[in-house]
Amino acid sequence: MPKPQSIEEFYQEKMNWLPDNLQEDIGHFNVFRLSDCLKDGTMTIQYSRRDFYKVSIIRGRYLYHYADKTIETTGTTLMFFNPQVPYAWESHEEVPEGYFCIFKESFFMDKVRGNLSGMPMFAPSARPFYSLDAVQEQKVTELFLKMLEEINSDYLYKYDLLRNYVAEIIHIALKMEPSEALYQHADAKTRITAVFTELLERQFPIETPAQQFKLRSASDFASQLSVHVNHLNRAIRETTGKTTTAHITERVTSEAKALLKHTNWNISEIGYCLGFEEPSHFNNFFKKQTSMTPSAYRDV
């Protein structure tokens, strides 16, 4: 899996130029029309992570590959991409319609409640796509048009305005989330589950064959969290309905699928970086979870 695309590489690939303000302390921000990013009349997004955040509104029919999932969207879709998860998309349209903005996390530092990665649409395991109705589409489009106008202005506080426009788009999406997804309950079991989930996700994605998945068992996580393994298992089962081992197994299987489909690493390398010392152990694990061998899954 390639290293994350930097914001400099994005500009060189899409625009063949670099803006002057990439190193500013405020954290970089920019906004574009999709049509302005066409290369040879097409727009190709390679499957990889980026080291910046991206918010897009796109009209039409598209196929998105996000982590190990593939999702087809139609109509108008609002999308949020974070630096932790690789993605790519394919257009079924001759000319993509829409807008997007890119920014580094420092652009929002100390400006939003909590942090970006803690918001539902930017969480590594979240659903990043929101289908918009006509009213929502109009509101989001107007905000992107305001951004396009403001980014080229000489207004001294334009980045404060731009930050507010992005925050308003985020809140439009938050209003579409179920209320239970927006608030964390304060009980100890929920806190333990949240920290376990963060520790699990922090180990992914696997980006080089030399990287290895370290926390592989409930006992590993319990030790890291300084709690008894029975307490951890009970908390996770009661808050999620699944065992600690089931969560770990599902995430390892998900990453295995992504690596098999999106890298050319051999199966032994993939098994090793996921914590399997012997290729046969990885083969048995993967077949038990998917009813297919790794090589058969890769060839599908």
Wavefront OBJ file of the C-alpha trace (Angstrom):
o trace
v 0.000 0.000 0.000
v 1.567 3.355 -0.980
v 2.437 5.979 1.603
v -0.199 8.677 2.174
v -0.418 11.295 -0.544
v 0.860 14.584 0.826
v -0.885 17.855 0.186
v 2.134 18.922 -1.911
v 1.802 15.800 -4.075
v -1.914 16.528 -4.513
v -1.144 19.960 -5.971
v 1.630 18.684 -8.201
v -0.547 15.874 -9.566
v -3.802 17.771 -10.020
v -2.698 21.359 -10.583
v 0.979 21.184 -11.536
v 1.674 24.070 -9.135
v 2.112 24.719 -5.430
v 0.351 27.496 -3.500
v 2.438 29.965 -1.543
v 0.726 29.407 1.804
v 1.340 25.668 2.344
v 3.503 26.307 5.399
v 1.360 28.941 7.089
v 0.715 28.458 10.801
v -3.056 28.550 10.333
v -2.999 25.153 8.621
v -3.580 24.856 4.905
v -7.047 25.198 3.360
v -8.262 25.361 -0.229
v -11.467 24.795 -2.199
v -12.058 23.676 -5.801
v -14.621 22.882 -8.441
v -14.321 19.237 -9.486
v -14.260 20.258 -13.132
v -11.097 22.299 -12.503
v -9.234 19.145 -11.465
v -9.716 17.202 -14.678
v -6.562 15.737 -16.195
v -6.739 14.851 -19.886
v -10.509 15.201 -19.661
v -10.838 12.660 -16.849
v -10.564 12.581 -13.098
v -8.831 9.597 -11.550
v -8.559 9.069 -7.805
v -6.042 6.369 -6.877
v -6.705 4.106 -3.887
v -4.568 5.495 -1.054
v -4.618 7.529 2.103
v -4.046 11.289 2.082
v -2.390 13.253 4.843
v -5.181 15.828 4.796
v -8.954 15.999 5.295
v -11.362 16.370 2.403
v -15.047 17.357 2.200
v -16.869 16.942 -1.130
v -20.275 17.391 -2.677
v -20.738 15.420 -5.911
v -23.730 14.988 -8.194
v -24.285 11.887 -10.284
v -23.493 8.184 -10.084
v -20.189 7.108 -8.546
v -18.516 4.030 -7.123
v -16.478 4.604 -3.954
v -13.885 2.257 -2.493
v -13.435 3.170 1.163
v -11.268 0.975 3.390
v -12.555 -2.528 2.526
v -16.029 -1.346 1.432
v -17.393 -0.445 -1.999
v -20.419 1.854 -2.120
v -22.386 3.089 -5.125
v -24.004 6.507 -4.834
v -26.493 8.327 -7.012
v -28.011 11.782 -6.819
v -26.157 14.326 -4.700
v -23.768 13.045 -2.028
v -21.853 14.832 0.710
v -18.623 13.012 1.602
v -16.040 13.275 4.358
v -12.595 11.703 4.045
v -10.002 11.515 6.815
v -6.238 10.813 6.814
v -6.653 7.449 8.566
v -8.579 5.593 5.849
v -7.579 4.968 2.201
v -10.141 5.605 -0.526
v -10.693 5.851 -4.266
v -13.653 6.552 -6.493
v -14.796 5.860 -10.035
v -17.041 8.164 -12.001
v -19.887 7.031 -14.226
v -20.249 10.616 -15.432
v -18.431 12.185 -18.388
v -17.755 15.375 -16.427
v -17.923 15.199 -12.610
v -20.077 17.909 -11.059
v -19.477 19.312 -7.627
v -16.994 20.923 -5.270
v -14.498 19.910 -2.624
v -12.248 21.468 -0.024
v -9.062 20.146 1.548
v -7.452 21.118 4.832
v -4.985 20.012 7.470
v -6.235 19.265 10.974
v -4.315 22.285 12.267
v -6.701 24.491 10.290
v -9.351 23.587 12.882
v -7.049 23.316 15.891
v -8.761 24.728 19.013
v -11.640 25.910 16.846
v -14.076 22.994 17.115
v -15.487 21.114 20.063
v -13.342 18.044 20.736
v -11.333 17.160 17.617
v -12.082 16.273 14.014
v -11.279 12.582 14.346
v -13.838 12.304 17.145
v -16.712 13.483 14.948
v -19.004 10.770 13.563
v -18.263 11.459 9.896
v -14.471 11.476 10.408
v -14.187 8.450 12.720
v -12.189 5.623 11.048
v -15.096 3.158 11.195
v -17.791 5.700 10.315
v -20.094 6.042 7.335
v -18.593 8.943 5.378
v -21.417 9.402 2.822
v -24.605 11.452 3.200
v -27.301 11.543 0.514
v -28.738 15.043 0.272
v -32.274 16.100 -0.566
v -32.924 19.219 -2.670
v -32.957 21.617 0.294
v -29.744 20.185 1.793
v -28.060 20.209 -1.610
v -28.869 23.888 -2.062
v -27.512 24.803 1.387
v -24.247 22.895 0.927
v -23.746 24.178 -2.631
v -24.237 27.762 -1.468
v -21.603 27.254 1.225
v -19.083 25.928 -1.290
v -19.781 28.883 -3.594
v -19.163 31.238 -0.670
v -15.870 29.453 -0.033
v -14.820 29.835 -3.671
v -15.576 33.539 -3.512
v -13.879 34.083 -0.159
v -10.686 32.123 -0.870
v -9.760 34.673 -3.552
v -10.621 37.731 -1.477
v -8.249 40.084 0.336
v -10.341 40.060 3.497
v -8.042 39.940 6.518
v -10.157 37.358 8.385
v -11.183 35.240 5.418
v -9.889 32.002 6.967
v -12.164 32.514 9.961
v -15.078 32.750 7.534
v -13.914 29.711 5.583
v -13.610 27.732 8.806
v -17.163 28.699 9.703
v -18.452 27.600 6.288
v -16.841 24.162 6.669
v -18.172 23.905 10.230
v -21.671 24.657 8.952
v -21.372 21.826 6.403
v -20.233 19.498 9.189
v -23.272 20.478 11.245
v -25.612 19.812 8.315
v -24.222 16.257 8.288
v -24.380 15.957 12.092
v -28.079 16.794 11.993
v -28.525 13.811 9.685
v -26.879 11.448 12.214
v -29.035 9.480 14.673
v -28.900 11.273 18.010
v -27.366 8.260 19.744
v -24.346 8.512 17.439
v -23.577 12.073 18.517
v -23.165 11.702 22.248
v -20.961 9.497 24.352
v -22.523 8.141 27.543
v -20.413 8.820 30.597
v -20.505 5.351 32.193
v -17.268 3.401 32.654
v -18.229 0.535 30.324
v -18.832 2.895 27.424
v -15.553 4.701 28.088
v -13.632 1.409 28.098
v -15.290 0.370 24.837
v -14.468 3.732 23.227
v -10.798 3.522 24.238
v -10.593 -0.119 23.084
v -12.030 0.876 19.706
v -9.559 3.730 19.379
v -6.619 1.463 20.227
v -7.812 -1.107 17.700
v -8.284 1.423 14.899
v -4.998 3.177 15.664
v -3.139 0.098 14.396
v -4.618 0.491 10.908
v -4.266 0.859 8.029
v -1.211 -1.347 7.478
v 0.980 0.655 5.096
v 4.157 -1.403 4.650
v 4.936 -5.129 4.891
v 7.293 -4.282 7.781
v 4.465 -2.853 9.880
v 2.925 -5.400 12.247
v -0.380 -5.628 14.091
v 0.676 -5.826 17.751
v -2.434 -5.864 19.966
v -4.002 -9.107 18.779
v -5.946 -10.497 21.741
v -8.340 -9.388 24.447
v -5.505 -9.889 26.965
v -3.235 -7.560 24.969
v -5.848 -4.797 25.071
v -6.673 -5.394 28.733
v -2.997 -5.053 29.623
v -2.744 -1.846 27.616
v -5.848 -0.446 29.353
v -4.758 -1.650 32.814
v -8.004 -3.551 33.413
v -8.740 -7.233 33.985
v -9.507 -9.062 30.761
v -12.860 -10.264 32.152
v -13.845 -6.676 32.908
v -12.889 -5.606 29.383
v -14.808 -8.490 27.796
v -17.900 -7.813 29.897
v -17.876 -4.065 29.116
v -17.518 -4.571 25.370
v -20.147 -7.298 25.189
v -22.662 -5.230 27.165
v -22.117 -2.044 25.150
v -21.803 -3.560 21.662
v -23.397 -7.003 21.836
v -20.201 -8.590 20.488
v -17.130 -10.055 22.161
v -13.733 -8.376 22.226
v -12.356 -11.195 20.082
v -15.146 -10.717 17.526
v -14.256 -7.027 17.139
v -10.572 -7.832 16.674
v -11.312 -10.657 14.236
v -13.646 -8.498 12.132
v -11.114 -5.672 11.916
v -8.229 -7.989 10.989
v -10.397 -9.652 8.340
v -11.385 -6.246 6.968
v -7.758 -5.156 6.708
v -6.760 -8.475 5.129
v -9.384 -7.987 2.419
v -8.150 -4.458 1.703
v -4.518 -5.567 1.477
v -5.357 -8.504 -0.778
v -7.327 -6.289 -3.151
v -5.231 -3.128 -3.138
v -1.594 -4.210 -2.791
v 0.695 -6.542 -4.665
v 2.254 -7.909 -1.469
v 2.485 -11.661 -1.357
v 0.164 -13.541 0.960
v 2.933 -14.420 3.409
v 3.773 -10.719 3.802
v 0.130 -9.828 4.408
v -0.242 -12.605 6.963
v 2.933 -11.545 8.762
v 1.979 -7.873 9.067
v -1.402 -8.953 10.478
v 0.334 -10.933 13.195
v 0.439 -14.450 11.727
v 3.931 -15.933 11.968
v 3.078 -18.842 9.659
v 1.306 -18.445 6.280
v -0.794 -21.527 7.039
v -2.200 -19.851 10.147
v -3.260 -16.820 8.093
v -4.783 -19.041 5.406
v -6.793 -20.964 8.001
v -7.928 -17.761 9.730
v -9.016 -16.078 6.495
v -10.830 -19.144 5.185
v -12.694 -19.535 8.480
v -13.892 -15.917 8.297
v -14.709 -15.688 4.584
v -15.059 -19.292 3.351
v -12.340 -18.469 0.795
v -8.570 -18.778 0.788
v -6.621 -15.499 0.522
v -5.453 -16.348 -2.993
v -9.018 -17.161 -4.122
v -10.307 -13.878 -2.646
v -7.565 -11.916 -4.405
v -8.488 -13.483 -7.748
v -12.217 -12.747 -7.507
l 1 2 3 4 5 6 7 8 9 10 11 12 13 14 15 16 17 18 19 20 21 22 23 24 25 26 27 28 29 30 31 32 33 34 35 36 37 38 39 40 41 42 43 44 45 46 47 48 49 50 51 52 53 54 55 56 57 58 59 60 61 62 63 64 65 66 67 68 69 70 71 72 73 74 75 76 77 78 79 80 81 82 83 84 85 86 87 88 89 90 91 92 93 94 95 96 97 98 99 100 101 102 103 104 105 106 107 108 109 110 111 112 113 114 115 116 117 118 119 120 121 122 123 124 125 126 127 128 129 130 131 132 133 134 135 136 137 138 139 140 141 142 143 144 145 146 147 148 149 150 151 152 153 154 155 156 157 158 159 160 161 162 163 164 165 166 167 168 169 170 171 172 173 174 175 176 177 178 179 180 181 182 183 184 185 186 187 188 189 190 191 192 193 194 195 196 197 198 199 200 201 202 203 204 205 206 207 208 209 210 211 212 213 214 215 216 217 218 219 220 221 222 223 224 225 226 227 228 229 230 231 232 233 234 235 236 237 238 239 240 241 242 243 244 245 246 247 248 249 250 251 252 253 254 255 256 257 258 259 260 261 262 263 264 265 266 267 268 269 270 271 272 273 274 275 276 277 278 279 280 281 282 283 284 285 286 287 288 289 290 291 292 293 294 295 296 297 298 299 300
